[in-house]
Amino acid sequence: MVNWQNGAESFIDAVSSGNATPGGGAVGAFTAANGCALTMMSVSVTMKMKSTDAETKKILNEALDEFIILRDELKECYLNDAKAYEEYLSAKKLPAASKERAEYLKEAVAACAKVPLNTALKAVKTLQMTDEIEPKISPVIKSDVICARIMLKAAIAASVENIKANLPFIKDENLLNELEENIRFLQGFYNPAV
């Protein structure tokens, strides 16, 4: 049995430490990665069952390969979120009147919005794949797929809030329009009123 408790405890302790990172963006990405992992577990359990026919096992195995890639990409997202914010803090420490500071701040703010956008789009892809694969999952493990879908929607919502938090600081009109358009798209995957 893998000792998973230490990693989970370390992450929770880091979030609750009072430091700015990891924050909401990292937690959103971590939630998406866990949602993906739950779908993967449901797929793997279903594949092991004697009652699962060969064709279904083949379809599930192919899906599992894609979920592995998405899970690993989502794991990178929660690291990238903290990195983006730390780069923003570094840019703020540069001399106020310097041209470098303005340029670094512009790039850092853009990254602080693009990382949660990337997370949300990967979570959407994971959610769509989860929806597609759900009918093939054994009823005995279906509740885990439902939990995965809830987690993925929560991750999308959290990512959108992190994108929105950065909008007032973005001066690039093209990027601003792109982010706002993506927010409208992403809000279709959860209930924004909640």
N, CA, C and O of each residue as an XYZ file, in Angstrom:
776
protein
N       0.842     -1.197      0.000
C       0.000      0.000      0.000
C       0.878      1.247      0.000
O       1.822      1.356      0.783
N       0.557      2.179     -0.881
C       1.328      3.414     -0.997
C       0.975      4.342      0.162
O      -0.195      4.488      0.515
N       1.984      4.963      0.747
C       1.748      5.904      1.841
C       1.441      7.276      1.250
O       2.340      8.093      1.048
N       0.163      7.517      0.974
C      -0.257      8.761      0.323
C      -0.551      9.876      1.313
O      -0.624     11.043      0.930
N      -0.722      9.528      2.584
C      -1.166     10.526      3.557
C      -0.186     11.689      3.704
O      -0.600     12.839      3.846
N       1.121     11.386      3.669
C       2.117     12.444      3.899
C       2.034     13.542      2.852
O       2.112     14.726      3.179
N       1.874     13.147      1.583
C       1.787     14.154      0.518
C       0.552     15.009      0.652
O       0.628     16.229      0.505
N      -0.596     14.390      0.930
C      -1.844     15.132      1.087
C      -1.746     16.075      2.284
O      -2.167     17.229      2.209
N      -1.194     15.582      3.375
C      -1.057     16.399      4.584
C      -0.122     17.582      4.343
O      -0.385     18.692      4.807
N       0.970     17.342      3.616
C       1.915     18.421      3.318
C       1.256     19.530      2.505
O       1.476     20.714      2.761
N       0.447     19.137      1.524
C      -0.214     20.139      0.690
C      -1.223     20.943      1.507
O      -1.268     22.169      1.407
N      -2.019     20.265      2.303
C      -3.005     20.968      3.140
C      -2.304     21.909      4.110
O      -2.756     23.035      4.317
N      -1.212     21.459      4.702
C      -0.447     22.304      5.631
C       0.126     23.524      4.915
O       0.136     24.623      5.470
N       0.606     23.334      3.681
C       1.168     24.454      2.918
C       0.085     25.482      2.592
O       0.325     26.685      2.686
N      -1.097     25.018      2.213
C      -2.196     25.935      1.887
C      -2.620     26.726      3.121
O      -2.907     27.919      3.032
N      -2.658     26.061      4.260
C      -3.152     26.717      5.488
C      -2.074     27.491      6.245
O      -2.334     28.002      7.334
N      -0.870     27.582      5.683
C       0.274     28.161      6.406
C       0.217     29.674      6.588
O       0.913     30.212      7.448
N      -0.587     30.360      5.808
C      -0.582     31.826      5.869
C       0.278     32.446      4.793
O       0.284     33.667      4.644
N       1.009     31.635      4.034
C       1.762     32.141      2.887
C       0.812     32.318      1.702
O      -0.237     31.678      1.631
N       1.195     33.197      0.774
C       0.329     33.465     -0.379
C       0.264     32.286     -1.354
O      -0.702     32.140     -2.103
N       1.303     31.452     -1.332
C       1.300     30.268     -2.204
C       1.575     29.026     -1.357
O       2.367     29.090     -0.416
N       0.942     27.911     -1.672
C      -0.065     27.737     -2.711
C      -1.394     28.361     -2.287
O      -1.768     28.327     -1.115
N      -2.102     28.934     -3.273
C      -3.382     29.577     -3.011
C      -4.494     28.950     -3.825
O      -4.438     27.771     -4.175
N      -5.503     29.750     -4.120
C      -6.700     29.252     -4.792
C      -6.442     28.619     -6.141
O      -7.074     27.621     -6.486
N      -5.518     29.186     -6.915
C      -5.214     28.620     -8.226
C      -4.590     27.239     -8.115
O      -4.940     26.326     -8.864
N      -3.660     27.094     -7.173
C      -3.018     25.789     -6.966
C      -4.020     24.778     -6.419
O      -4.014     23.613     -6.818
N      -4.878     25.223     -5.508
C      -5.893     24.315     -4.955
C      -6.868     23.884     -6.058
O      -7.284     22.726     -6.101
N      -7.231     24.820     -6.950
C      -8.099     24.460     -8.071
C      -7.460     23.405     -8.958
O      -8.115     22.441     -9.354
N      -6.191     23.583     -9.268
C      -5.482     22.616    -10.113
C      -5.320     21.279     -9.393
O      -5.450     20.220    -10.008
N      -5.038     21.326     -8.098
C      -4.911     20.109     -7.295
C      -6.246     19.356     -7.278
O      -6.280     18.128     -7.359
N      -7.336     20.107     -7.173
C      -8.682     19.514     -7.183
C      -8.966     18.862     -8.531
O      -9.512     17.760     -8.587
N      -8.597     19.538     -9.613
C      -8.793     18.970    -10.957
C      -7.975     17.693    -11.123
O      -8.469     16.706    -11.668
N      -6.731     17.708    -10.657
C      -5.883     16.514    -10.757
C      -6.495     15.356     -9.971
O      -6.442     14.207    -10.409
N      -7.072     15.657     -8.818
C      -7.725     14.622     -8.023
C      -9.008     14.122     -8.678
O      -9.323     12.934     -8.602
N      -9.749     15.024     -9.322
C     -10.934     14.601    -10.069
C     -10.556     13.654    -11.190
O     -11.216     12.638    -11.410
N      -9.496     13.993    -11.892
C      -8.986     13.130    -12.961
C      -8.557     11.778    -12.387
O      -8.844     10.727    -12.960
N      -7.871     11.824    -11.254
C      -7.392     10.589    -10.615
C      -8.555      9.688    -10.203
O      -8.464      8.466    -10.320
N      -9.643     10.283     -9.722
C     -10.817      9.479     -9.349
C     -11.428      8.794    -10.564
O     -11.827      7.631    -10.491
N     -11.500      9.509    -11.676
C     -11.996      8.879    -12.898
C     -11.080      7.729    -13.291
O     -11.555      6.655    -13.660
N      -9.772      7.946    -13.215
C      -8.811      6.896    -13.549
C      -8.999      5.670    -12.669
O      -8.948      4.538    -13.149
N      -9.218      5.899    -11.380
C      -9.430      4.784    -10.462
C     -10.682      4.008    -10.852
O     -10.687      2.777    -10.839
N     -11.740      4.731    -11.198
C     -12.993      4.079    -11.595
C     -12.802      3.246    -12.865
O     -13.335      2.144    -12.989
N     -12.035      3.796    -13.795
C     -11.735      3.075    -15.035
C     -10.935      1.807    -14.721
O     -11.258      0.727    -15.215
N      -9.906      1.944    -13.909
C      -9.038      0.796    -13.577
C      -9.800     -0.303    -12.856
O      -9.623     -1.484    -13.157
N     -10.649      0.079    -11.904
C     -11.435     -0.912    -11.166
C     -12.376     -1.641    -12.122
O     -12.507     -2.863    -12.057
N     -13.029     -0.892    -13.008
C     -13.953     -1.505    -13.968
C     -13.210     -2.467    -14.891
O     -13.722     -3.541    -15.209
N     -12.018     -2.093    -15.319
C     -11.235     -2.953    -16.210
C     -10.846     -4.273    -15.544
O     -10.724     -5.293    -16.222
N     -10.652     -4.263    -14.235
C     -10.243     -5.479    -13.516
C     -11.390     -6.468    -13.310
O     -11.156     -7.635    -12.996
N     -12.612     -6.008    -13.486
C     -13.768     -6.861    -13.194
C     -13.970     -7.914    -14.278
O     -13.876     -7.624    -15.470
N     -14.247     -9.134    -13.846
C     -14.491    -10.225    -14.789
C     -15.720     -9.970    -15.642
O     -15.800    -10.440    -16.777
N     -16.678     -9.226    -15.103
C     -17.924     -8.956    -15.820
C     -17.764     -7.925    -16.947
O     -18.678     -7.743    -17.752
N     -16.609     -7.252    -17.005
C     -16.369     -6.249    -18.045
C     -15.892     -6.951    -19.312
O     -14.893     -7.669    -19.294
N     -16.619     -6.736    -20.421
C     -16.271     -7.430    -21.669
C     -15.001     -6.849    -22.296
O     -14.579     -5.743    -21.957
N     -14.409     -7.599    -23.202
C     -13.117     -7.252    -23.806
C     -13.160     -5.926    -24.557
O     -12.213     -5.143    -24.481
N     -14.250     -5.662    -25.282
C     -14.349     -4.412    -26.050
C     -14.390     -3.205    -25.117
O     -13.749     -2.189    -25.383
N     -15.144     -3.319    -24.024
C     -15.210     -2.225    -23.043
C     -13.840     -2.008    -22.409
O     -13.417     -0.869    -22.211
N     -13.156     -3.089    -22.093
C     -11.802     -2.971    -21.507
C     -10.854     -2.247    -22.459
O     -10.028     -1.442    -22.028
N     -10.976     -2.533    -23.738
C     -10.118     -1.884    -24.743
C     -10.398     -0.371    -24.780
O      -9.470      0.437    -24.803
N     -11.669     -0.007    -24.786
C     -12.056      1.416    -24.805
C     -11.572      2.115    -23.543
O     -11.027      3.217    -23.603
N     -11.776      1.464    -22.398
C     -11.354      2.053    -21.123
C      -9.840      2.200    -21.049
O      -9.339      3.196    -20.528
N      -9.112      1.222    -21.562
C      -7.653      1.279    -21.543
C      -7.129      2.438    -22.389
O      -6.181      3.118    -21.997
N      -7.743      2.657    -23.538
C      -7.351      3.788    -24.395
C      -7.641      5.114    -23.696
O      -6.837      6.044    -23.751
N      -8.792      5.191    -23.041
C      -9.141      6.407    -22.301
C      -8.158      6.638    -21.157
O      -7.762      7.772    -20.888
N      -7.771      5.558    -20.489
C      -6.847      5.668    -19.361
C      -5.530      6.312    -19.787
O      -4.958      7.106    -19.041
N      -5.051      5.976    -20.972
C      -3.814      6.585    -21.480
C      -3.952      8.106    -21.578
O      -3.022      8.843    -21.247
N      -5.114      8.568    -22.034
C      -5.346     10.020    -22.146
C      -5.492     10.662    -20.773
O      -5.005     11.771    -20.549
N      -6.161      9.971    -19.852
C      -6.320     10.507    -18.502
C      -4.972     10.647    -17.790
O      -4.771     11.588    -17.023
N      -4.062      9.727    -18.039
C      -2.723      9.806    -17.425
C      -2.029     11.101    -17.845
O      -1.427     11.788    -17.020
N      -2.120     11.426    -19.131
C      -1.508     12.660    -19.634
C      -2.151     13.876    -18.981
O      -1.451     14.783    -18.530
N      -3.491     13.899    -18.929
C      -4.201     15.033    -18.329
C      -3.867     15.174    -16.846
O      -3.648     16.284    -16.361
N      -3.827     14.063    -16.133
C      -3.489     14.115    -14.702
C      -2.111     14.736    -14.494
O      -1.932     15.592    -13.628
N      -1.146     14.301    -15.290
C       0.216     14.823    -15.148
C       0.292     16.302    -15.511
O       1.027     17.061    -14.881
N      -0.467     16.710    -16.525
C      -0.506     18.133    -16.899
C      -1.155     18.964    -15.798
O      -0.708     20.076    -15.517
N      -2.202     18.435    -15.175
C      -2.861     19.159    -14.082
C      -1.948     19.246    -12.858
O      -1.989     20.239    -12.132
N      -1.142     18.239    -12.625
C      -0.170     18.304    -11.532
C       0.828     19.438    -11.792
O       1.225     20.144    -10.864
N       1.227     19.607    -13.042
C       2.124     20.723    -13.393
C       1.438     22.060    -13.170
O       2.086     23.034    -12.785
N       0.138     22.118    -13.409
C      -0.604     23.378    -13.257
C      -0.538     23.901    -11.825
O      -0.393     25.106    -11.620
N      -0.642     23.009    -10.821
C      -0.615     23.562     -9.465
C       0.780     24.029     -9.076
O       0.913     24.909     -8.226
N       1.805     23.469     -9.667
C       3.160     23.991     -9.443
C       3.358     25.306    -10.194
O       3.966     26.242     -9.674
N       2.839     25.368    -11.421
C       2.975     26.584    -12.235
C       2.231     27.758    -11.632
O       2.657     28.903    -11.782
N       1.120     27.492    -10.948
C       0.355     28.573    -10.335
C       1.184     29.274     -9.260
O       1.264     30.502     -9.229
N       1.789     28.496     -8.396
C       2.625     29.078     -7.344
C       3.820     29.814     -7.951
O       4.193     30.893     -7.491
N       4.410     29.228     -8.974
C       5.568     29.841     -9.646
C       5.182     31.186    -10.265
O       5.939     32.152    -10.164
N       4.021     31.255    -10.899
C       3.581     32.507    -11.542
C       3.416     33.608    -10.502
O       3.826     34.746    -10.733
N       2.825     33.282     -9.372
C       2.609     34.309     -8.347
C       3.939     34.739     -7.726
O       4.133     35.917     -7.426
N       4.838     33.800     -7.535
C       6.149     34.149     -6.978
C       6.922     35.057     -7.942
O       7.645     35.948     -7.496
N       6.779     34.846     -9.241
C       7.425     35.719    -10.226
C       6.801     37.122    -10.191
O       7.499     38.119    -10.377
N       5.515     37.191     -9.958
C       4.845     38.484     -9.808
C       5.412     39.230     -8.596
O       5.705     40.423     -8.680
N       5.565     38.531     -7.481
C       6.124     39.168     -6.282
C       7.556     39.637     -6.520
O       7.954     40.693     -6.028
N       8.330     38.856     -7.271
C       9.708     39.257     -7.598
C       9.715     40.515     -8.457
O      10.534     41.410     -8.247
N       8.809     40.583     -9.416
C       8.727     41.765    -10.292
C       8.363     43.006     -9.489
O       8.859     44.095     -9.778
N       7.506     42.858     -8.490
C       7.092     44.005     -7.650
C       8.262     44.561     -6.844
O       8.233     45.719     -6.427
N       9.289     43.744     -6.623
C      10.433     44.184     -5.811
C      11.458     44.981     -6.614
O      12.372     45.576     -6.042
N      11.307     44.994     -7.933
C      12.231     45.774     -8.762
C      11.994     47.269     -8.543
O      10.900     47.662     -8.138
N      13.009     48.118     -8.808
C      12.836     49.563     -8.613
C      11.607     50.092     -9.361
O      11.399     49.784    -10.534
N      10.804     50.889     -8.663
C       9.503     51.343     -9.166
C       9.577     52.050    -10.518
O       8.688     51.870    -11.351
N      10.601     52.839    -10.748
C      10.670     53.631    -11.979
C      11.314     52.883    -13.150
O      11.372     53.413    -14.259
N      11.788     51.682    -12.923
C      12.533     50.987    -13.975
C      11.607     50.444    -15.060
O      10.476     50.034    -14.800
N      12.136     50.457    -16.296
C      11.392     49.913    -17.432
C      11.252     48.400    -17.282
O      10.238     47.815    -17.662
N      12.297     47.776    -16.716
C      12.276     46.330    -16.487
C      11.095     45.930    -15.618
O      10.412     44.943    -15.893
N      10.860     46.710    -14.559
C       9.769     46.390    -13.628
C       8.437     46.362    -14.361
O       7.657     45.424    -14.196
N       8.174     47.367    -15.158
C       6.902     47.442    -15.884
C       6.728     46.246    -16.816
O       5.644     45.670    -16.908
N       7.808     45.882    -17.506
C       7.737     44.757    -18.446
C       7.557     43.428    -17.707
O       6.739     42.594    -18.096
N       8.333     43.246    -16.641
C       8.222     42.004    -15.860
C       6.848     41.884    -15.200
O       6.273     40.797    -15.141
N       6.326     43.011    -14.704
C       5.003     42.986    -14.080
C       3.923     42.613    -15.098
O       3.012     41.840    -14.801
N       4.042     43.171    -16.288
C       3.076     42.861    -17.351
C       3.086     41.360    -17.657
O       2.031     40.734    -17.761
N       4.276     40.795    -17.799
C       4.409     39.357    -18.080
C       3.922     38.514    -16.910
O       3.266     37.490    -17.104
N       4.244     38.947    -15.694
C       3.864     38.183    -14.501
C       2.352     38.177    -14.299
O       1.773     37.142    -13.968
N       1.717     39.320    -14.498
C       0.261     39.401    -14.352
C      -0.410     38.535    -15.419
O      -1.386     37.840    -15.135
N       0.105     38.576    -16.625
C      -0.447     37.738    -17.697
C      -0.333     36.261    -17.333
O      -1.277     35.498    -17.538
N       0.813     35.856    -16.797
C       1.007     34.462    -16.395
C       0.061     34.083    -15.269
O      -0.455     32.966    -15.244
N      -0.177     35.007    -14.331
C      -1.088     34.734    -13.209
C      -2.514     34.479    -13.687
O      -3.284     33.807    -13.000
N      -2.874     35.008    -14.856
C      -4.196     34.750    -15.434
C      -4.183     33.544    -16.366
O      -5.152     32.787    -16.427
N      -3.073     33.367    -17.098
C      -3.013     32.270    -18.078
C      -2.886     30.893    -17.432
O      -3.393     29.911    -17.973
N      -2.221     30.809    -16.292
C      -2.061     29.506    -15.636
C      -3.422     28.947    -15.205
O      -3.714     27.792    -15.513
N      -4.272     29.721    -14.501
C      -5.586     29.160    -14.160
C      -6.473     28.922    -15.391
O      -7.333     28.041    -15.373
N      -6.268     29.697    -16.450
C      -7.001     29.431    -17.694
C      -6.597     28.069    -18.237
O      -7.453     27.276    -18.630
N      -5.317     27.796    -18.263
C      -4.809     26.506    -18.720
C      -5.371     25.372    -17.855
O      -5.783     24.332    -18.368
N      -5.380     25.587    -16.545
C      -5.947     24.598    -15.623
C      -7.407     24.329    -15.967
O      -7.827     23.178    -16.085
N      -8.172     25.400    -16.125
C      -9.608     25.263    -16.386
C      -9.869     24.532    -17.696
O     -10.760     23.686    -17.766
N      -9.106     24.848    -18.725
C      -9.320     24.194    -20.022
C      -8.975     22.706    -19.954
O      -9.643     21.883    -20.581
N      -7.941     22.363    -19.200
C      -7.596     20.942    -19.021
C      -8.660     20.236    -18.174
O      -8.981     19.072    -18.413
N      -9.197     20.947    -17.193
C     -10.269     20.370    -16.374
C     -11.523     20.134    -17.217
O     -12.215     19.133    -17.031
N     -11.816     21.051    -18.142
C     -12.955     20.878    -19.048
C     -12.763     19.628    -19.907
O     -13.681     18.822    -20.059
N     -11.568     19.477    -20.465
C     -11.290     18.299    -21.290
C     -11.451     17.017    -20.475
O     -12.008     16.029    -20.954
N     -10.959     17.048    -19.244
C     -11.078     15.889    -18.353
C     -12.543     15.605    -18.036
O     -12.970     14.450    -18.032
N     -13.306     16.656    -17.772
C     -14.735     16.512    -17.483
C     -15.479     15.917    -18.677
O     -16.308     15.021    -18.515
N     -15.183     16.413    -19.863
C     -15.841     15.896    -21.070
C     -15.510     14.416    -21.287
O     -16.383     13.621    -21.634
N     -14.261     14.065    -21.083
C     -13.871     12.652    -21.222
C     -14.523     11.784    -20.146
O     -14.920     10.648    -20.406
N     -14.627     12.333    -18.939
C     -15.279     11.612    -17.840
C     -16.745     11.361    -18.187
O     -17.263     10.265    -17.970
N     -17.410     12.385    -18.727
C     -18.811     12.230    -19.141
C     -18.955     11.146    -20.210
O     -19.907     10.366    -20.189
N     -18.008     11.104    -21.138
C     -18.059     10.110    -22.221
C     -17.861      8.687    -21.701
O     -18.498      7.747    -22.176
N     -16.984      8.546    -20.733
C     -16.617      7.208    -20.256
C     -17.570      6.696    -19.171
O     -17.630      5.492    -18.920
N     -18.311      7.597    -18.531
C     -19.156      7.218    -17.393
C     -20.105      6.048    -17.677
O     -20.239      5.175    -16.820
N     -20.772      5.987    -18.841
C     -21.683      4.852    -19.072
C     -20.993      3.488    -19.071
O     -21.658      2.467    -18.894
N     -19.683      3.453    -19.262
C     -18.955      2.184    -19.309
C     -18.418      1.774    -17.931
O     -17.877      0.680    -17.773
N     -18.569      2.653    -16.944
C     -18.062      2.373    -15.599
C     -19.041      1.472    -14.850
O     -20.257      1.651    -14.934
N     -18.497      0.508    -14.123
C     -19.325     -0.406    -13.343
C     -20.167      0.361    -12.323
O     -19.673      1.297    -11.693
N     -21.432     -0.028    -12.155
C     -22.296      0.644    -11.180
C     -21.736      0.636     -9.754
O     -22.029      1.542     -8.973
N     -20.936     -0.373     -9.408
C     -20.415     -0.455     -8.035
C     -19.395      0.653     -7.730
O     -19.115      0.925     -6.563
N     -18.847      1.285     -8.753
C     -17.829      2.334     -8.557
C     -18.288      3.677     -9.136
O     -17.532      4.648     -9.127
N     -19.520      3.732     -9.636
C     -20.034      4.930    -10.313
C     -20.039      6.169     -9.420
O     -19.880      7.282     -9.923
N     -20.217      6.005     -8.119
C     -20.239      7.172     -7.226
C     -18.919      7.938     -7.286
O     -18.897      9.155     -7.104
N     -17.827      7.229     -7.540
C     -16.525      7.903     -7.636
C     -16.436      8.758     -8.897
O     -15.783      9.802     -8.894
N     -17.080      8.327     -9.964
C     -17.111      9.139    -11.185
C     -17.943     10.395    -10.948
O     -17.593     11.476    -11.420
N     -19.045     10.249    -10.216
C     -19.873     11.411     -9.884
C     -19.071     12.393     -9.043
O     -19.134     13.601     -9.273
N     -18.317     11.889     -8.071
C     -17.440     12.749     -7.255
C     -16.389     13.426     -8.116
O     -16.080     14.600     -7.914
N     -15.834     12.689     -9.079
C     -14.829     13.259     -9.987
C     -15.426     14.431    -10.761
O     -14.783     15.470    -10.906
N     -16.640     14.272    -11.253
C     -17.295     15.340    -12.025
C     -17.515     16.584    -11.153
O     -17.314     17.711    -11.605
N     -17.927     16.365     -9.904
C     -18.126     17.489     -8.972
C     -16.805     18.220     -8.747
O     -16.761     19.450     -8.764
N     -15.732     17.462     -8.536
C     -14.421     18.066     -8.292
C     -13.929     18.847     -9.508
O     -13.360     19.929     -9.366
N     -14.147     18.300    -10.693
C     -13.703     18.979    -11.913
C     -14.464     20.283    -12.121
O     -13.880     21.287    -12.528
N     -15.759     20.270    -11.845
C     -16.551     21.508    -11.963
C     -16.091     22.538    -10.934
O     -16.000     23.727    -11.240
N     -15.802     22.084     -9.722
C     -15.292     22.991     -8.689
C     -13.947     23.583     -9.105
O     -13.681     24.762     -8.869
N     -13.106     22.764     -9.720
C     -11.790     23.238    -10.183
C     -11.943     24.290    -11.278
O     -11.208     25.276    -11.305
N     -12.897     24.077    -12.177
C     -13.139     25.057    -13.238
C     -13.603     26.374    -12.617
O     -13.124     27.444    -12.991
N     -14.535     26.291    -11.670
C     -15.046     27.491    -10.999
C     -13.932     28.235    -10.263
O     -13.838     29.459    -10.347
N     -13.089     27.492     -9.542
C     -11.981     28.114     -8.806
C     -11.003     28.781     -9.767
O     -10.499     29.870     -9.491
N     -10.738     28.132    -10.882
C      -9.820     28.697    -11.877
C     -10.373     29.981    -12.468
O      -9.633     30.943    -12.671
N     -11.673     30.001    -12.745
C     -12.303     31.211    -13.285
C     -12.169     32.366    -12.293
O     -11.881     33.494    -12.692
N     -12.373     32.095    -11.021
C     -12.241     33.163    -10.014
C     -10.814     33.710     -9.983
O     -10.607     34.905     -9.770
N      -9.842     32.842    -10.195
C      -8.446     33.290    -10.222
C      -8.130     34.092    -11.481
O      -7.334     35.031    -11.437
N      -8.742     33.732    -12.591
C      -8.583     34.534    -13.810
C      -9.185     35.915    -13.574
O      -8.555     36.934    -13.858
N     -10.411     35.937    -13.052
C     -11.129     37.202    -12.828
C     -10.361     38.132    -11.882
O     -10.383     39.350    -12.057
N      -9.690     37.564    -10.893
C      -8.938     38.366     -9.927
C      -7.810     39.150    -10.593
O      -7.389     40.192    -10.091
N      -7.324     38.643    -11.722
C      -6.210     39.294    -12.413
C      -6.641     40.269    -13.510
O      -5.824     41.053    -13.992
N      -7.897     40.229    -13.903
C      -8.365     41.076    -15.016
C      -8.100     42.572    -14.812
O      -7.680     43.235    -15.760
N      -8.328     43.135    -13.607
C      -8.115     44.582    -13.448
C      -6.667     45.030    -13.677
O      -6.415     46.215    -13.893
N      -5.723     44.098    -13.632
C      -4.311     44.447    -13.750
C      -3.758     44.226    -15.156
O      -2.590     44.512    -15.417
N      -4.588     43.722    -16.052
C      -4.138     43.420    -17.412
C      -4.464     44.593    -18.327
O      -5.621     44.995    -18.454
N      -3.433     45.133    -18.960
C      -3.593     46.298    -19.842
C      -3.686     45.910    -21.317
O      -4.146     46.702    -22.139
N      -3.261     44.718    -21.648
C      -3.288     44.228    -23.027
C      -4.730     43.884    -23.404
O      -5.299     42.916    -22.899
N      -5.318     44.694    -24.306
C      -6.723     44.522    -24.686
C      -6.994     43.165    -25.326
O      -8.030     42.551    -25.068
N      -6.069     42.697    -26.157
C      -6.260     41.398    -26.808
C      -6.315     40.269    -25.788
O      -7.173     39.390    -25.870
N      -5.402     40.295    -24.832
C      -5.386     39.275    -23.782
C      -6.643     39.386    -22.924
O      -7.251     38.376    -22.570
N      -7.026     40.607    -22.595
C      -8.222     40.833    -21.786
C      -9.461     40.254    -22.477
O     -10.275     39.579    -21.847
N      -9.591     40.522    -23.758
C     -10.733     39.990    -24.522
C     -10.709     38.468    -24.570
O     -11.745     37.819    -24.431
N      -9.524     37.902    -24.767
C      -9.380     36.441    -24.811
C      -9.789     35.819    -23.480
O     -10.494     34.811    -23.449
N      -9.343     36.426    -22.384
C      -9.667     35.903    -21.057
C     -11.162     36.008    -20.773
O     -11.763     35.067    -20.253
N     -11.760     37.138    -21.109
C     -13.193     37.323    -20.872
C     -14.030     36.351    -21.703
O     -15.044     35.835    -21.233
N     -13.600     36.107    -22.931
C     -14.293     35.144    -23.785
C     -14.197     33.734    -23.196
O     -15.174     32.984    -23.196
N     -13.023     33.386    -22.701
C     -12.835     32.073    -22.086
C     -13.639     31.936    -20.798
O     -14.163     30.860    -20.510
N     -13.740     33.004    -20.028
C     -14.547     32.963    -18.801
C     -15.998     32.622    -19.148
O     -16.612     31.778    -18.496
N     -16.536     33.272    -20.163
C     -17.919     32.986    -20.574
C     -18.067     31.523    -20.996
O     -19.057     30.877    -20.653
N     -17.099     31.007    -21.729
C     -17.124     29.607    -22.144
C     -17.073     28.682    -20.928
O     -17.859     27.740    -20.824
N     -16.157     28.954    -20.023
C     -15.940     28.083    -18.859
C     -17.134     28.086    -17.909
O     -17.428     27.070    -17.279
N     -17.820     29.220    -17.805
C     -18.973     29.292    -16.907
C     -20.109     28.381    -17.336
O     -21.023     28.120    -16.554
N     -20.062     27.900    -18.558
C     -21.060     26.953    -19.034
C     -20.901     25.564    -18.427
O     -21.773     24.713    -18.603
N     -19.809     25.322    -17.719
C     -19.540     23.995    -17.148
C     -19.858     23.895    -15.654
O     -19.697     22.831    -15.055
N     -20.303     24.989    -15.060
C     -20.693     24.975    -13.656
C     -21.700     26.078    -13.445
O     -21.968     26.858    -14.359
N     -22.268     26.156    -12.240
C     -23.251     27.184    -11.944
C     -22.546     28.385    -11.320
O     -22.188     28.352    -10.143
N     -22.340     29.474    -12.125
C     -21.590     30.631    -11.598
C     -22.273     31.336    -10.439
O     -21.625     32.090     -9.713
N     -23.566     31.107    -10.249
C     -24.298     31.801     -9.173
C     -23.986     31.215     -7.791
O     -24.252     31.851     -6.771
N     -23.421     30.004     -7.763
C     -23.171     29.348     -6.471
C     -21.945     29.925     -5.812
O     -21.575     29.501     -4.717
